[in-house]
């Protein structure tokens, strides 16, 4: 018989060059199993290949959790290897090669691997009821999907170390105050806020956005000289695009630019 269960990951193409990717396992608090990992990998491949998608929003179904991390039922049944993909690591996401901005629209607690998924995104909008934490040490585990080094980049290092060593979470409000979260939004306004943030990005030249993001993602990993070289390459890529001509032309003609993304 065919599998009639709903997809674990939904992808919807929205107006204004935005894609919405939704974790769709509310009964399991959107925990990552093999279907989620394969679905997120497929969503990355789809949105990267679609020239009409310039920004991606990632959220979860329901209000119980954005993502509760690894599905421990899958792990305990010997299917733990299914929770990662060879190309992109845990959840088919945390180590993925992505050129486009991803906004995490955090609809509830993001703990363990769920927090690591958020940390792998570029911007974060969250509901006040959200919490962020890496409780792995409480279970004799290690946050090995990027949390141990991405959390100290997103928060003051002393706060991140405290969270990692105690396993205790922080509230969305504190995460916002400390700069990990870009914006707080009421639950019924979460997606609207994420879409509005995405729209503030899509009014800009998509090639320039992508190459700027590529350099910015490396700011802690490379030297100033290496980043300067990357910036020079980024400038060359922009100058070779059609949009490089459109920006000044629109300014001179006193109209909004008509970007093509090429």
N, C-alpha and C positions, 0 to 999 in steps of 0.2 A: 504494500500500500504506500502511496506517496505521503511524504511528511507534510502534514497540514499545520504544524506549529508555526507561529509567526516568526519572522526573522529576528535574530538576536540583535542585529544592528540595522537600523533604518537609514536610508539616504534620501533626502528630499531636496530638489533644486528649487530655490526661491528666486524671486525677482532681485534685480540689482546685483547680479553676479555673486550671490551668496548660496552656499550649500549648507543644509542642516543635517548633521549626523547624530542619531539618537541611540543610546544604549537601551535595549528593549527587553530587559529581564526583570520586571518589577517584583515578581514573586521571590527572586533571589537577590534583591537589592542591587540589581544590575551588576552582580559579580561576574568576573571574567572566567568564562569557560572556553572550550575550543571553538565554539560557534562565534563568540564575541571576538576572539583573536582573529579568526579568519575573516569575520565581517568587517572589523576595523582595517585590516590590511587591504581588503577589497575596496573599502571606502576611500582610503588614501590613494590607491591606484586609480580609482574612478575620478576623483577630484583633481589629481595631478594631471590626468590625461585630458580633462575637459577644459579647453581654453576659455570657456565662458564662466568658469568658476574662479573667482579671485580671492575669496575669503571663505573659510569653513567654520561653522559653529558646532561644537560638540556638547551634547547634554545627555541627561538620563530621563527615563520615564518615571513618573510618580514623584512623591515627595519624601520617600523613606531614605533614599540615598542617591547620590550621583553615581557612585560605584563603591562597593564594599571591598574591592580588591579581588584577590584570587578566590575562585569558587572552591572552597575546601572539600566539598563533596567530590568534585572532579579530581582533586589532588589525592584524597584518601582512597579513591577507587583506582588509583594507578594511572590516571590520565593527565598528570601534571604537565607532561611535555607538550600537551596540546594547547596550553595557555600562552604559548609564545610562538612566534614565527621566526624562521631562519633569518629573514631580511630585517625584521623590525623589532625583535625581542618581545618582551612581555606585552600581552594584549594586542600583538601585531601593531604596536603603536610607539612605545616609549623610545625606541632607537631608530624610528623610521626616517628615511630621507624624504623631507617635505620642503617644497619651495614656497608654499603659500601660507599666509597667516592662519593659525587656528585659535579660536576663542573658546575657552571652556566656560559654558553656562552651567554653573554648579547649582543644581536644584536641591541638594541635600548633602549629608556628610560624605566627604571624600577621604577615605581612610586607607592605609596600607597601599596596595597597588592602585587604588582609586586616586589617592593623593599623588602618586607618581605619574599617573596619566595627566592630571592637572598640571604638574610641574613640567611636563613635556610640551604643553601648549604654550602659546606666545602671550596671550592676554587672558584675564580671568574676570568674569562677572559672577557674583554669587548671591544667593538668598541669605538673609540674616541667620537662618537656622542651620546653615552649613557649618561643618567643622572640618578641619584639616589635621591629619596626623599620620604618624608612622609607628603603629603599635607593635611592630614585628618583635621587638626584644621581649615583650610580655609573653610571647609564645615560643621563645627560643629561636627566633628566626632573624634574618637580616633583610633590610629593605634594599634588595639588590637590583631593582629596576630603575635606578637613577636617583632615588630619593636621598641617598647618603651624600651626594655631592650637589644635587640640584636644590635641595632645601636650603643649604647655607648660601646659595646664590640668590634665592628668592627672599630670604629673611636675614636679619642681623645674625651673624654666625653663632653668637652665644645663645640666642633663642633657638636656632635650629639644632644646635648640639643638645640643648636641654630637651627638646622634643624627641630627638632621636634616642637619647640615653634613657629617658623616663618612659617613652612610649605614649606620653600624654598629648592630646590634641589641643589646638587653639581654636577659638571661635572665628567665624567669618569676619566679625567686626574687628577683632585684633589683627587678623591677617590683612585686613584692609588698612588699618592704621600703620602697619609695619611695611606696607608696600607690596605684599604678595598678591593681593586682589586689587584690580583696577577700579571696580565699582560694585556697590551693593544695590540690590533691587528686590522689591517685594516679589513674592512667589508668582503672583499673577502678572507681573511685569518683567519677569526674568528674560524671556525670549525677546520681548520688545526691546529691552535694554541691550541685549547682545546684538540684535539686528541693527539697532541704531549705532552701536560702536562699529559694527562691520561696515555700515554705510559710510561712516566717516573715513574708512580706509578705502573703500571702492570708488570714492570720488577722485582718488589720486591715480596716477599712471601705474598700472599693474606691474609692468616690467621694473620700474623704479622701486616699487614697494618690495618686490621679490628679492632683488639684488641687495637692497638695503637691509632687509631682514637677514639675508644670508651672512652678511658681514656682522651684524649685531649679535647673531647667535654665537659667534666665535669670540666675543669680546674678552672672555676670561681664559680662553684656551691658547691664544696666540699672543705673540709679542706685538708691540706697536709697529715695528717694521713689517711684520707679516700682515697685520691688519691694514697697514697703509698700502701694501701691495694688493691685497684683496679689494680695497676700496678703488684702486686705480683700474683693476679689471672690471669692477662693477660699473664704473663710469664709462668704460669702453662699451660694455654691453648695452647700457642705456643709450649711448650716442648712436649705436647701430640700429636702434629700434625706430619704428614708424612714429611712435608716440613722442620721441625726442623732437620731432618737427612739429607735432600737433600742439604741444604745450605753449611754446612761444607764439605760434600762430593764433591760438585762441586768446592769449593775452592781448595781442595787438588788435584783434578783431572784437575785443570786449565781449566775449561769450564763454560759456562753459566748455571745457575741452571735451572732445569726443574720442575717448581712448579706445584703442582696438586691442591692446594687450600684445601687440606684435612690434 
